[in-house]
Amino acid sequence: MLAKSPTRSSFLAAVLMAGVAMPALADKASGTLDVAFTKELENVDSYFNSSREGVVLQRAIWDGLIYRNPETNEYVGNLATSWEWVDDTTLEFKLREGVTFHNGEPFNADDVVFTVDFVANEENGVKTQRNVNWMDYAEKIDDYTVRIHLKEKFPAAIEFLSGPVSMYPNEYYAEAGPSGMGLKPIGTGPYKMVDVIPGQHFVLEANESYHDSPKGQPEIAKIDIRTIPDVNTQMAELFSGSLDLIWQVPADQANKLAQMDQFTVANESTMRVGYLQMDAAGRSGDTPFTNKLVRQAVNYAINRQELVDALLQGASKVVYTPCFPSQFGCVQDVTEYEYNPEKAKELLAEAGYPDGFTVDFYAYRDRQYAEAITSYLNAVGIKTNFNMLQYSALREINMKGEVPISFQTWGSYSINDASAIVSQFFKHGSLDSARDDEVLEWLNVADSSTDPDTRVDNYAKALNKITEEAYWAPMFTYNTNYVFKDEVSYTPTADEVLRFVDMSWK
């Protein structure tokens, strides 16, 4: 059985202390919703961060050409009123007239052309290239008609344009750049950013001139977000009244808060997948993970179901594929590794490690999950030097190929297509720890074919080899616990996007 974290037993004491020492600063009467983020977000510019907090702010501050309804998955126009495929690699959009950015700049085709041309240029360093590198350039037809030209066939284009691809003001961004946009973000979205202390504090105010968007109109006047890394501190502040809403709350703490009458606890599934990434390509040096038997041993060593039952709970499920089951192309008929520690030990011995080995192990979030995983590895002889880093720091050393094994997660930017995760990590990019040429070939076909059956067939080939070779150890899907005061009205969606525009006071 998994041991419980010692910090959890101190929860009630922290709450009681906070209740005595801290004033109730957040309330409905002030019109301000006080929210906590757990992870630091250094750059608000949505193209230069890859964190879930960045996705949340992106959807609040900026708009895309298209909007996908998170409940029906229907695509509707947002900054575009309509679109059509001119040919297999050209999309034409009719743009919405009368929209203005937060700084007063009018939105038109010039903004689309500038945004697409900037982010599609690899030299400009967009953090997650997979989100934008399928675009070649944009062409202005007239002030409210624009064409986006693709580098090659990319059937998931509409899905990406409804998610991570936001439109920026051409005049402002040309002058401010990513650093300026990070300090003073300007978009067309339902909320405008009025104060930024990078990594610490973000203040949003409702955009009273927001256009007729399918996102809806903002009802809460002000959103005040503070970075509070410790979940117990977040809960204490929620109990004392200085916070109105927290999210990504571990299951046991959420269960305790659910017993208190003044809070609503909502659990919802997400598209986030937790996994172990192993350096099969040997980028980090002479590592045991270049041996397939060792990677398979790691897969057998993990009791995925116990992790889900004891720690994640809620709507989480065990997965064996390196993608989220609902994503197009995420086939489930792959090699599965059931929990079998004796088999893991046998494979390690066969690989030449009868006494196991010691390795540097990295993680950036959910320490209790990561520690539980290392306990399983230790039990079969894989001793770990545990390193807990900030996400940005781990990402950077991972991109440099300096990480032998790590516990990580990926939410696919809530894109419901397997290319958003499988192709992100297995197409020889800086985050690819396998570098399998055959997998690359299959994914290139799957990502570019306009025939759905061809796409599924090639994703299946890629996923079967990825799992048979045990390049990753996929483990579970995440769920998210949202905890908020009873005077807050909010229904979370399954895509793990915290939507302030959908919140209101009761």
C-alpha positions in Angstrom: 0.0 0.0 0.0 1.1 3.5 -0.7 2.0 5.7 2.3 0.2 9.0 2.8 2.2 12.2 2.7 3.0 13.6 6.2 1.9 17.1 5.0 -1.7 16.0 4.8 -2.2 15.4 8.5 -1.3 19.0 9.1 -4.2 20.3 6.9 -6.7 21.0 9.6 -4.2 22.6 11.8 -3.1 24.9 9.0 -6.8 25.7 8.3 -7.5 26.6 11.9 -4.4 28.8 12.2 -5.3 30.6 9.0 -8.9 31.0 10.3 -7.5 32.8 13.3 -4.7 34.8 11.8 -6.0 35.8 8.3 -8.7 38.3 7.4 -11.5 37.4 5.0 -10.3 39.5 2.0 -12.2 37.9 -0.8 -15.9 38.2 -1.1 -18.8 38.5 -3.6 -19.4 42.2 -2.6 -16.0 43.3 -3.8 -16.7 41.9 -7.3 -13.2 40.3 -7.3 -12.7 36.5 -7.6 -9.5 35.5 -5.9 -7.8 32.5 -7.4 -4.6 30.5 -6.8 -2.1 29.1 -9.3 0.3 26.4 -8.1 3.0 26.7 -10.7 5.0 29.8 -11.6 4.1 31.3 -15.0 7.1 33.4 -16.0 5.8 34.6 -19.4 2.2 35.3 -20.0 2.7 35.4 -23.8 0.8 32.3 -24.8 3.4 31.3 -27.5 6.3 31.4 -25.0 5.0 29.1 -22.3 3.7 25.6 -22.3 2.1 25.3 -18.9 -1.6 24.7 -18.1 -1.7 28.1 -16.3 -0.6 29.7 -19.6 -3.5 27.9 -21.4 -5.9 29.3 -18.9 -4.7 32.9 -19.4 -4.5 32.4 -23.1 -8.2 31.6 -23.4 -9.1 34.5 -21.1 -7.0 37.2 -22.8 -6.9 36.2 -26.5 -9.2 34.8 -29.1 -8.6 32.4 -32.0 -10.2 32.4 -35.4 -12.3 29.4 -34.4 -13.9 28.2 -31.2 -14.6 24.6 -30.2 -17.5 24.2 -27.9 -16.1 22.1 -25.0 -19.4 20.3 -24.4 -20.5 19.5 -28.0 -17.0 19.7 -29.7 -18.7 21.7 -32.4 -16.5 24.2 -34.3 -18.0 27.7 -34.6 -16.5 31.1 -35.7 -14.9 33.4 -33.2 -12.6 36.0 -34.8 -13.6 34.4 -38.1 -17.2 34.2 -39.1 -16.7 31.5 -41.6 -14.0 29.4 -43.3 -13.5 27.0 -46.2 -10.8 24.8 -47.6 -9.6 26.3 -50.9 -7.5 23.2 -51.5 -5.7 20.6 -49.3 -3.2 23.1 -48.0 -5.1 26.4 -48.0 -7.8 27.7 -45.6 -9.7 30.9 -46.3 -11.3 32.9 -43.5 -13.9 35.7 -43.5 -13.1 37.8 -40.4 -15.4 39.4 -37.9 -15.7 43.1 -38.3 -15.9 45.7 -35.5 -13.5 43.8 -33.1 -10.9 45.8 -31.2 -7.9 44.8 -29.1 -7.7 45.8 -25.5 -5.4 48.7 -26.5 -7.9 50.0 -29.1 -6.2 48.6 -32.2 -8.8 47.4 -34.7 -8.7 43.7 -35.6 -8.3 42.9 -39.3 -6.4 40.7 -41.8 -3.1 42.5 -41.0 -3.2 41.0 -37.5 -3.8 37.5 -38.8 -1.0 37.8 -41.3 1.5 39.2 -38.8 0.6 36.6 -36.1 0.8 33.6 -38.4 4.0 34.7 -40.2 5.7 35.4 -36.8 4.8 32.2 -35.0 5.3 30.0 -38.0 8.9 31.2 -38.3 11.0 28.8 -36.3 13.7 31.4 -35.7 11.2 33.3 -33.5 11.4 30.5 -31.0 7.7 29.7 -30.2 8.0 27.3 -27.2 5.8 24.5 -28.5 6.6 24.3 -32.2 4.1 21.5 -32.8 1.3 24.0 -32.3 2.4 26.3 -35.1 5.0 24.6 -37.4 2.3 23.2 -39.7 1.6 26.7 -41.0 3.7 28.2 -43.8 2.4 31.8 -44.1 -0.8 33.9 -44.3 -2.0 35.9 -47.2 -4.2 39.0 -47.0 -7.0 39.0 -49.6 -8.7 42.1 -48.3 -9.1 43.8 -44.9 -11.5 41.0 -43.7 -10.5 38.0 -45.8 -7.3 36.1 -45.2 -5.8 32.8 -46.3 -3.6 30.5 -44.2 -1.2 28.4 -46.3 -0.1 25.1 -44.8 3.4 23.6 -45.4 1.7 20.3 -46.3 -1.6 18.5 -45.7 -2.6 18.8 -42.0 -6.1 17.6 -41.3 -6.0 18.7 -37.7 -5.6 22.3 -38.7 -9.1 23.4 -37.6 -8.6 21.7 -34.2 -5.3 23.6 -33.6 -6.8 26.9 -34.8 -9.6 26.5 -32.2 -7.0 26.0 -29.4 -3.4 27.3 -29.1 -3.3 29.6 -32.1 -4.4 33.1 -30.9 -4.4 36.3 -32.8 -2.2 39.1 -31.7 -2.3 42.9 -32.6 0.3 43.4 -35.3 1.4 47.0 -34.4 1.7 46.4 -30.7 3.4 43.0 -31.0 5.9 44.2 -33.6 7.1 46.8 -31.0 6.6 44.9 -27.7 7.7 41.4 -28.8 7.3 38.3 -26.5 8.9 40.0 -23.5 6.6 43.1 -23.8 3.6 40.9 -24.4 4.5 38.9 -21.3 4.5 42.0 -19.1 1.5 43.8 -20.7 -0.6 41.3 -22.7 -3.0 42.7 -25.3 -5.7 40.5 -26.9 -9.3 40.7 -27.9 -10.5 38.2 -25.3 -13.2 38.5 -22.6 -10.6 39.6 -20.0 -7.8 42.1 -20.2 -4.7 41.9 -18.1 -4.2 45.0 -16.0 -1.3 43.9 -13.7 1.5 41.4 -14.0 4.2 40.4 -11.6 5.9 37.5 -13.5 5.5 34.2 -11.8 3.7 35.7 -8.8 0.6 37.8 -9.5 -1.9 38.5 -12.3 -4.9 40.7 -12.3 -7.6 40.5 -15.0 -10.6 42.8 -15.6 -13.6 42.1 -17.7 -13.5 43.5 -21.2 -16.6 45.6 -21.3 -16.3 45.9 -25.1 -16.0 42.2 -25.8 -17.4 41.2 -29.1 -20.3 38.8 -29.8 -18.1 35.7 -29.1 -19.3 32.1 -28.6 -17.2 32.2 -25.4 -19.9 34.3 -23.9 -19.7 37.6 -21.9 -17.7 37.9 -18.7 -19.9 38.3 -15.6 -17.2 38.6 -12.9 -15.6 42.1 -13.0 -12.1 41.2 -11.7 -10.0 38.1 -11.3 -7.0 38.3 -8.9 -4.6 35.4 -9.3 -1.7 34.7 -7.0 0.9 31.9 -7.3 0.8 29.8 -4.1 2.9 26.7 -4.6 1.9 24.9 -1.5 -1.6 23.3 -1.7 -2.1 23.3 2.1 -1.5 27.1 2.1 -4.0 27.5 -0.7 -6.6 25.5 1.3 -5.9 27.5 4.4 -6.5 30.7 2.6 -9.7 29.3 1.0 -11.0 28.5 4.5 -10.0 31.9 5.9 -11.7 33.7 3.1 -8.8 35.2 1.2 -9.3 32.9 -1.8 -12.5 32.0 -3.6 -11.3 29.2 -5.9 -8.5 26.8 -6.1 -8.0 23.9 -8.5 -5.8 20.8 -9.2 -6.4 19.9 -5.5 -5.2 16.4 -4.6 -8.0 13.9 -3.9 -7.6 13.5 -0.2 -7.6 17.3 0.5 -10.5 17.8 -1.8 -12.5 15.1 0.1 -11.9 17.0 3.4 -13.0 20.3 1.9 -16.1 18.6 0.5 -17.2 17.9 4.1 -17.3 21.6 4.8 -20.6 23.2 4.0 -19.2 26.5 2.6 -17.4 24.9 -0.4 -18.3 23.2 -3.7 -16.0 20.5 -4.8 -16.2 19.5 -8.5 -14.3 16.7 -10.0 -13.8 16.5 -13.8 -11.7 14.4 -16.1 -9.0 16.0 -18.2 -7.0 15.2 -21.3 -3.8 15.2 -19.2 -1.7 12.0 -19.2 1.0 11.2 -16.6 4.0 9.2 -17.9 7.6 8.2 -17.4 9.9 9.2 -20.2 13.1 7.2 -20.5 16.2 8.1 -22.5 16.1 5.3 -25.0 18.2 7.2 -27.5 21.1 7.6 -25.0 21.1 11.4 -25.2 22.1 11.7 -21.5 25.1 9.5 -21.8 25.7 5.9 -20.8 22.3 5.1 -19.5 20.6 1.7 -18.8 17.5 3.0 -20.6 19.0 2.4 -24.0 18.3 -1.3 -23.2 14.7 -2.3 -24.1 14.7 -4.9 -21.3 15.3 -2.2 -18.7 12.5 0.0 -20.2 10.2 -3.0 -20.1 11.2 -3.6 -16.5 10.2 -0.1 -15.5 6.8 -0.6 -17.1 6.2 -3.8 -15.2 7.4 -2.2 -11.9 4.6 0.4 -11.7 1.3 -0.5 -10.1 -0.8 1.9 -12.1 -4.1 0.9 -10.7 -3.0 1.5 -7.1 -1.8 4.9 -8.1 -5.2 5.7 -9.5 -7.1 4.2 -6.6 -5.0 5.6 -3.8 -3.8 9.0 -5.1 -5.7 10.3 -8.1 -9.2 8.8 -7.5 -12.0 10.7 -9.2 -12.4 10.3 -13.0 -8.8 9.1 -13.6 -8.1 5.9 -15.5 -5.1 3.7 -16.1 -3.6 4.1 -19.7 -1.0 2.1 -21.6 -1.0 4.4 -24.7 1.1 7.6 -24.9 -2.0 9.7 -25.7 -5.5 10.4 -24.3 -8.2 7.8 -25.3 -10.6 10.3 -26.8 -8.0 11.8 -29.1 -8.5 10.9 -32.8 -6.0 8.2 -33.7 -5.3 7.2 -30.1 -5.8 3.4 -30.6 -6.0 1.3 -27.5 -4.9 -2.1 -28.9 -1.3 -1.9 -27.8 1.2 -3.7 -25.6 0.1 -3.5 -22.0 2.4 -4.0 -19.0 0.5 -5.2 -16.0 2.0 -4.8 -12.5 4.6 -7.6 -12.1 7.6 -6.7 -9.9 9.1 -10.2 -10.2 9.0 -9.9 -14.0 10.7 -6.5 -13.7 13.5 -8.0 -11.6 14.0 -10.9 -14.1 14.3 -8.4 -17.0 16.8 -6.3 -15.1 18.9 -9.3 -14.4 18.7 -10.4 -18.0 19.7 -6.9 -19.1 22.9 -7.2 -16.9 21.6 -5.5 -13.8 20.9 -8.3 -11.3 21.6 -5.9 -8.4 19.8 -3.0 -10.0 21.3 0.4 -10.6 21.1 4.0 -9.4 19.8 6.8 -11.6 18.9 10.5 -11.5 15.1 10.8 -11.5 13.4 14.1 -12.3 9.9 15.5 -11.7 8.2 18.9 -11.8 4.7 18.4 -10.3 2.6 16.1 -8.0 5.5 15.2 -5.7 3.4 12.6 -4.0 2.8 10.8 -7.3 6.5 11.0 -8.3 7.6 9.7 -4.9 5.2 6.8 -5.1 6.5 5.9 -8.5 10.1 6.0 -7.3 9.1 3.6 -4.4 7.9 1.1 -7.0 11.2 1.5 -8.9 13.3 1.1 -5.7 11.4 -2.1 -4.9 12.7 -3.8 -8.0 16.3 -2.5 -7.6 16.2 0.8 -9.5 17.5 3.3 -6.9 16.7 7.0 -7.6 18.4 10.3 -6.9 15.2 12.4 -6.7 15.2 15.8 -8.3 12.1 18.1 -8.0 12.4 21.1 -10.4 10.3 23.9 -11.7 8.6 22.9 -15.0 10.6 25.4 -17.1 13.9 24.1 -15.6 13.0 20.5 -16.3 11.8 21.3 -19.8 15.1 23.0 -20.6 17.4 20.2 -19.5 15.1 17.7 -21.2 15.3 19.6 -24.5 19.1 19.4 -24.1 18.9 15.6 -23.7 20.2 15.6 -20.1 17.4 13.6 -18.4 17.7 9.8 -18.1 14.2 9.3 -16.6 11.5 11.7 -15.5 7.9 11.7 -14.4 6.0 14.3 -16.6 2.5 15.1 -17.8 1.1 16.5 -21.0 -2.4 18.0 -21.5 -2.1 18.3 -25.3 -3.3 22.0 -25.0 -6.7 20.3 -24.9 -6.4 19.3 -28.5 -8.5 16.3 -29.3 -6.1 14.8 -31.8 -3.3 12.3 -31.2 -0.8 14.5 -33.1 -0.9 16.9 -30.2 1.0 14.4 -28.0 2.4 11.5 -30.0 3.8 13.7 -32.7 4.9 16.3 -30.1 7.2 13.7 -28.5 8.1 11.1 -31.1 9.1 13.1 -34.3 12.8 13.7 -33.6 12.2 17.1 -31.9 14.1 18.3 -28.9 11.8 16.4 -26.5 12.0 13.1 -28.3 14.0 10.6 -26.2 13.4 7.7 -28.5 14.5 9.0 -32.0 12.9 6.0 -33.8 13.0 6.6 -37.6 10.3 4.1 -38.3 7.9 5.8 -35.8 8.8 9.1 -37.4 7.9 7.8 -40.9 4.5 6.5 -39.7 3.7 9.8 -37.8 4.5 11.9 -40.9 1.9 10.0 -42.9 -0.6 10.1 -40.0 -0.2 13.8 -39.5 -0.5 14.7 -43.2 -3.1 12.3 -44.7 -6.6 13.6 -45.4 -8.0 10.1 -45.3 -9.1 9.2 -41.7 -8.5 5.5 -42.1 -5.0 6.1 -43.3 -4.4 8.4 -40.3 -5.7 5.8 -37.8 -3.7 3.0 -39.4 -0.4 4.9 -39.2 -1.0 6.1 -35.7 -1.7 2.5 -34.7 1.6 1.4 -36.2 3.5 4.1 -34.4 1.7 3.5 -31.0 2.2 -0.2 -31.2 6.0 0.2 -31.7 6.3 2.9 -29.1 4.6 0.6 -26.5 6.3 -2.6 -27.6 9.7 -0.9 -27.3 8.6 0.6 -24.0 9.9 4.1 -24.9 7.6 5.5 -22.3 5.7 4.1 -19.3 2.2 5.7 -19.7 0.4 5.5 -16.5 -2.8 7.4 -16.0 -5.1 10.1 -17.0 -5.6 13.0 -14.7 -8.7 14.4 -13.2 -9.0 17.9 -11.6 -10.6 18.8 -8.4 -12.0 22.4 -8.4 -12.8 23.8 -5.0 -14.7 27.1 -4.7 -16.9 29.0 -2.3 -20.6 28.3 -2.5 -21.3 31.8 -3.7 -19.3 31.1 -6.9 -21.2 29.4 -9.8 -19.0 27.3 -12.1 -19.3 24.1 -14.0 -15.8 22.7 -15.1 -15.3 21.2 -18.5 -13.4 18.0 -19.4 -10.6 19.8 -21.3 -8.9 21.2 -18.1 -9.3 24.8 -19.1 -10.3 27.0 -16.2 -12.7 29.4 -17.9 -13.2 32.6 -16.0 -15.8 33.8 -18.6 -18.0 30.9 -17.5 -18.0 31.9 -13.8 -20.5 34.1 -12.0 -21.7 35.0 -8.5 -24.8 33.3 -7.2 
